[in-house]
């Protein structure tokens, strides 16, 4: 949510900042802005809309300096406009800062500062931080920032500069921030893509740490101003991995990357039909499993519940993280809490981990981003190995999350003395090829999408392990095409959703060759009787299905648990092509951001 980048060095500062912003635009694109220290002054430029609006501003050509900060915004407080855009500044325009997160006590701070004579321009929570720093500034920016942070409640990633200084102060609590280490230059970013073009060496700031950054060095300190040890990590991703590589959008690129992503997630973790996970958590000591997640990761977690319960027979509860942390859950010793998050920075999921640990539960993270907050806070971590996912609508992260949960379930089964079913192993081994077959047939799905691009609403129905896939298919359609869509268990159709059915309603069914097939066909007949349009994703060749369906997407056969991973891919493609026909930039969907780092 929102993107921060910063630079101090001898390069063209504006070029470095804009390049970083464009690589972070998936995190927010309501407005953007830059601030550069130049000739003893701060030059600040802000624009409403996407970064392209900022980039074409003629004022940028007059901005030059050796230090600057920039921001792309996803609005939380205040409407998207130039006044509310970052960077924000103090009354004298001597201090500028950019901020991700939420200042929870900003109303109280604002009222106090206004009584002291401070005048505010925006309606954001962020602006109070600039005025607080101004209040305490007596020639030393670091001291002023540390004093201001004592009064701030909430979450923040901050990058702050002063017109007179030759150093940048950055700070973090509950919102990700990294410092890129260069040669006589240093960088700041809220995510790796912002700085990867210039350096692969990064320092991950921990909560309640600041970094004092000059061209020559980086000093990491606690909020008392005391230096602390900071590890420099090396990023393994290449710049090529975060480029579109000839695809029209990141989303379609990442859909087509799924065979390789799944192969990477499995590599070295399953050999000769046995799992190879080096985990310290002893499954024999685990009585219950909780999985917490948000959005697409929650759908992956629901699939994980089916898998873990079927393979291990241990009870699994799946919670939306924002509900888990506020419902006073009964969790403690003997429980394992699994946190699923692509970014590893999801605020509600992170707080759920802390709650579980306080109550004595073991914690395990299933995340993509190495070094992320969740990865550092859990007792154990299983990385997705999916590579960078830039598209806001998650695709390859979903499939690799399910893979990792399946591997965990297989590990728990083996540790309990059981063996994985040979059919499951076989289907898992050929899964990348099975998904590739669907991708090779993408044009047929594109033709179906063209028929339904003007639909106003749609219904997705599935049973068993494919009920969460129905939820995920509906989510993909609504978030990138803006067509209303609902996912439902097919057995619940008659308990309300059937009232929506008319000749204009597309209904997507997932019909697998399993014990629910006859029930699904019965549900399909009920839709057909009410003249609904039926799109069927199926691995069955059956006359009944062919007769009832208006459109059919045939997928490779697989065992029940693996079928979920296969069936989701055509639904991703369907959503993508519908959005593309509607002329929507699905890499920047309306009102959404890639990483939700605030509640």
N, C-alpha and C positions, 0 to 999 in steps of 0.2 A: 504494500500500500504506500504510494508515493515513492519517489526516487530521489536520492541525494547523490551528488558527486562534487568533488572538490580537488583542487590542484594547487601546488606550490612548486615552482621551478622555472626553467628558462624557456620552455616551449611556449607556443602561442596559447595562452590560457583559455581564451574563448573557444578555440577549436577543440581543445581537450575536453572542456566542459560540455560543449554541445554533443561531441561524440559520445561521451558518457551518458548524457541525458537520453539520446536516441536509443541507446542500448537498454535503457531502463524504462522506456515509455510504456511497456506492458504493465508497469506497476501503478500507472495513473496518468491521465492525460486531460484533466479538466483545465489546467493552466500550467505555465512554466515560467522560469525566470533565472537570471544570472546576476551575480554581484562580483565586481572586480575591483581590487585595490589599484588605483592609478593616480600617480602624481600627488600623493598625500590626501586623496579623496576616495570615496566609494562611488563607483558608477553602477547603477542598478537599472535593469531593464526587465519588465514583466509583461506577459501577454496571456490573454484568455485563449483557451483552445489547445490544440495539439502543438507539439514542439515546432512543427513546420511554420506556424504563425510567428514564433519567436525568431526562428532562423532567417526568415526573409525580412526582418526589421533592419532598415538602413543604419540605425543607431549602433548595431553590433560592430560595424566596421570601424567605429571610433573608440571601441573599448579594447584596451590592451593593458597588460600588467603581468606581474609574476605570481600573483595569488588570486584565487577566486573560488566561489561556491555557486552551485546551481541546483535546481529542484524542478521536478515534474510532479504535479499535484493530483491527488484523488481526494475530493472534498469531504471533510468530516464536520468542520465548523465553518459556516459562512458559505454563501453561494459561490460558484466558480466565476471569478472576474479578476481584473488586473489588481484591484486593491487587495483582495484576499490571497492572491498568488504570493508565493515565496520568491525571493528572500524578503524577510521582514526586517525592519530597522527601527532605531530609536528616534527620539525627537530631533536630535541634531544630525541624523543620518551619518553617524560616525561608526556605528556598529551594525553589522548585517549578519543574519543567520538564516539557516534552513532547518526544517524540523520534520521528522516523521514521528507519529504517535499522537497521544492525547494528553494535554495538561488538564487533569481532572479538577483542580482547584483554581482554574483561571478566572472564574467570576470573582472570587474573593480577592485574588491578586490584582485584578483589573480595578476593582472598586478602590482598593487601598492605594494603588498607584495614581489613579485619577484624583484622589483627594490630595495627593502630594504634588499635583500639577502636571502629571504626564497626560499628553493628548494622544488618543488612539485613532488610527485611520481605518482599520479593518474590523471585521466581526469575528476574527479567528481566535483560537486559543493561543496560537504560536506567538503573536505579537507581544504578549505579556513578558515572554522570556527576554526579548530584546530590551524592553524597558527595565526589567529587573537588572540585567547586566549593566545597562547604562547607570542605574542607581548606584551600583557598587563599584563602578569603574573609577579608579584613582591612578591611572597610568599603567596598571598591570592587568591585562585581559584575563590571564589564568586565574588570578585571585578573585576577580569580579565574577567569573563564571562559576567558580566553586562556591562562592557565597550565594549566588542566585539559585544554584541547584539545591541548596539546603531548604529552600522554600517551596520547591516544586513537588507536587504530587502527581503521579501518573506515569506514562511511558514516554520515552523520548529517544531519538537519535538526532543529535545536534551537530552542526558544523558552523563555527562562528569566526568572523574576522573583524578587525578594526582598521580604520583608515591609516593609522600610524604604525601599526605593528608589522613584523616580518615573520609572524607565526600564526598558525590556525589552531583553534581549540575545538576538539570534537569530544562528544560525550554520549554515553549510551545507558539506557535502562529500559529493558523490555522491548526494544525495537532494534533490529540488526544494523550493525555498522562495521565496516572493515577499513583498514588502512593499508594502502598499497605501498610497498617499499621499492623505491627507485634509486638511481645513481644521481646524486645531487638534485633530486626531485622526489616528491612524495605525492600520494594520491589518496582520495577518500571516496568511498562508495557505499551505498546501502545494499549492493549486491555485486557479485563478482563480475558480471558482464560490463559494468561501468568502467573497469580499470584493466580488463584482461588484455586489451590491445597494447598496453604499455608495460605491464609487469605481471608476473605470476607469483610473486612473493607477497604474502598478505599477513596482517595481524588481525585476528578476530578480537574485537573488544568484548570484554565481559560486562555484565550488568554492573552499574555504579563504578565505571571506570571512565577516565578521560584520557585523551592523548594530546600532548603538546607537540605540534608538528612544524618543523622548519624545513628548508631545502636539505639541510645536512643530516638531520636526525629526527627520531620519533621517541618521545618519552611517554610511557604509559604510567598513569598514576591512579590511586584511589581517590575517593572524594574528600580525603583529608589532605590531599596534595602530596602524598608519599609515593615514591616510585615503586612500581611492582614489576615482577618479571613478566615478560611478554614473549610468547613463542612466535617465530616467523614460520608460516606454513607455505607450501608450494602447491599451487592450483594445477590439477592434472588435465583440466579441459583445455582444448585449443580454441583459438578464435574462430576457426572454420566451423566448429561445432555449434556456435551461437549465431551463425549466419544462415540465411534462407537457402543457400545452395541451389538456386534456380527455381525453387518452388514459389508459388504466388503468395502464400502465407506461411507463417511458422506453424500454424495448426495442421495444415495438410502435410507439411514436411514431417512433423512429429507423429502424425498418424502412420505415415509410411515408414517411419523409423522403428515401429514397434517390433517387428521380427528380430531386429538386431538388439533392441533394448531388452527384450525377453531373454535372448541368448546370453546377453551380458549379465542379467540378473541371476541366471542359472549357472553360469560358468564357475566351475570350482566348488559349487555348493551342492551339487548332486552328481555323484559318480557311481557307476555300476548299480544304480537304483537305490543308493544310500545317500542320506544327507551329510553334508560336511559343514556344519555350523559350529563355530567355536563360541559357545555361550556359557556363561557362568551360572545363569539361572537354572536351577534343577527342577525340571517339570514334575518330579515326584513330590515336591513340596508345594506345588501349586494346586489349590482346591478349586478356585474360580478364576476366570479370565474376564477382564473388562477391556473393551476397545473404545477409545475416544478419538474423534475426528470431526472434521467439518466438510461440508460440500461433497465434492467428488470423492474425497478420501473417506467420508462416511459411507458412501455406497460401496467402496472397496472393502470397508470394514464389515458391512453386512454380508458380503460374499464370504469374507474371512470367517464370520461366525458359522455359516453353514459348513465350511471346510473343517474348521477346528473341532466343532462338535461331532461331525461325522467321523473324523479320523481318531479323535482322542477320547470322545464321550465325556469331556469336561464341559461344564456349563459356561456359556459365554454371554455376557451382556454388552450390547453396543449402544453407546451414547453419543449424541451430538455434544461436543465438548462444552459449548456454552450452557447447556442444560445440566450436564454432569456436575460442573463446579458449583452450581447454585442450588442443587437439590439435596444437599447434605447426604451424599451417597454412603451406603454401608460398605466400605472398602477398608482393608487393613491387612494384617499378617495372614499369609497363606494365599493372598491374591496377587495376580499379575496384571498390571495395567499396561496395555499396548497403546502407544500414541502414534497415529498415522498422519503424516503431513509431508507433502512434497517439499515445501520450502524449509521445514524444520523451524519455522518462526511463527507459526499460527498462534496468536496470543491466547485464545481460550484453551487450546490444546496444551500449551505450555503451562498454564495455571492448573490444569487438571493433573498434570504430572506432579506438580509441587504439592497439591492437595493429597494425592495418593501416597507420596513419599512421607509426608507428615504423619499419615495414619499407619505407616509401617508396611505398605505394599511394595513389591518389587516392580520396577518399571523397565519397559523396553520400547525403543523408538524404531519406527519404520519410516525412514526419511530419505530424501534424495541428496540434499545439500550437506556435504561433508563440512564439519566444523560449525554447523548451525546450532542455535540455542538448545533445541530439543536434543540433538545428538550429544551435546555436552552435559545435559542435566540428567538423562536417563541412566539406569544401571547398565543397560546393554543397548546396542544399536545394530540394526540390519539395514544397510544402505541399499537403495533401489538399483544403483549402477545404471540408471536410465540415461545419464548425460543431461546436459542443461535442457530444461523445458521452458521455453519462452512464451508460447501460446497461453493466453489467459484461461481458455477452456482446456482443462487438463485431459490428456489422452494417454500418452505412453507412461505417465506417472501412475495412472489408474491401473493399467494392466500389470505393471511391475510391482505395485503395492499388493495386488492379489497374489502374484507369484511369491513374494516374500512371506506373506501370511500362510500360503500353502507350504512353503519350505519350513516355516516354523511349526506348523501342525505336524508335518512329517517327522521333524526332529523330536517333537514331544512324543509322538507315537513310538518311535524307535527307542527313545530313552526309557519308555515304559515296557519295552520288550516286544513291541508289535512290529509288523512288517507292512510296507506300503504295497497296495494292490498293483499287480503287474500291468494291468490295463491303464491305470493312472500314470504310471511311470512312462509307458510307451507314448501315451497322448501328450505328456509333458515334453518328452524329447522331440516330438515332431511338431510341437505347437508353433514355433517360428515359421515352418513351412505351411502349416494350415492357415495361419494368418496371411501369409504372403499370397496364397491362392485367392483370398478375398480381395486383397489389394490389387491383384492382377485383373480382377473383374470389376474394378471401381466404376468404369464407365456405365455399366448396367445400373448401378445404384444412382449414378448421376442422372440418368434418364428418369428414374422413379422420382427423384427429388424435383425435377423440373415440373412434373405433374402436380405436385402438392405445394409449390412455392407460395401460393396465394392463400393457403389455408389460414384460418383465424385461430384455430384451436386444434389440439390432437390428444390422443389417449394412447398410452403405452401399457401393455399388459403382459405379465409373465408369472410363472409359478416357481416355488422352491428357490433354488440358487439363482434362477433367472428373474425373480422379482426385483432384486436390487439392480439388475441390468436394465429392466424397464424404467426404474427410477433414474438411472444414469442416462439412458437414451432421451428421456423427457427433459432432463436438466440440460443436456447438450443443445437440444433444439431451442429451448426457451432462452438460454443465455447468449446464444450467438445469432439467432434469427429473429428474436423478439416475438415468436409465435407462442401463444400460451400452450403449455403441454403439461399433462399430468401422468405420472407413473403410478400404477396400482397393482396389487396382487390380483390376478385374474379372477380368483374366487370371490373377491369383494366387489366385482363389477356391478352385480345386481343390487348392491347396497348403496346406491347413489349415482355413480358415474354413468350408468346406462341412461340416465335422464338426459345426458348431453348428446346422445347419438341421433344423428340425422344424416341425410344424404351428403352433407358437406364435411362431415367429420372423418378425418383419417384415423384409423385405429391400428396401431402397430402391435402385432402379436409375436411372441417368441415361442415357437412350437418345437420342442425337442423330442427325440425318440426316447422317452423315459416314462416312468409310471404316471406322469401327469398328462400325457399326450391326449387321451380321450377326453379328459376334462377341458383341456384347452380348446379342442375342436368343438366341444359343446358350447363354450363361450363364444367362439367365432361364429357359430350358427346363430346365436342370439343377436350378435351385432348385424349379421347379414339380414336377418329378418326385419331389422329396423333401418335397412338401407345404408348403413355406415360403410365407408370405404376401408377395406382390409389390406394392410401390408403385412406379410408374414415373413419372418426370419426363421428358417427351418433347416434342419439336417435330415428331414424325412421326405421321401418321395411317396406321397399318398394321394389317391384320387380325390378324397374328401377335401384335403387342403387345397389342391389345385382348383377344385370347383368353387370353393367358398372365397378364395383370395382374389383380390383385384390385382395385386402385385406380389411377387414372391422373390425373396432373396435367399438363395440356397447357400448354405455354409457347410464346411467339412464336418463329417461325423466325429464325435468325441464322447468320452465318458461324461457323466453328469457334471462333475465339478469343473472339468476343463472347458465344458461348453460355454460357461459364463464368459470366459476370456475370449472365446471365438465370437460369440454373439454380439459382444459390445462393439466390435470393430465396424460392422456395417451400419450400426446406429450412429457412430461417430461420423462416418462418411456421409450418411443421409443428412445429418444436421449441417455438416460443412457445406455440402452442395446446395442445400436449400438456402442457407445464408448467402452463399456466393451468388446465386441467381437473384436474390433480393438486393444485391449491391452493397452488402454490409461488410465492413472490415472486421472480420471475426477475431483478429489479433488484438483489437482494441474495442471490445464490446461495451455498449453503453452502461455507464455506472459501475462497472466491475473493475477489479484490480487483481493481479496475480497472487499476491501474498497479503493476507489480511492480518496485519500486525497490531491491530487495535480491536477492542471488544465491539 
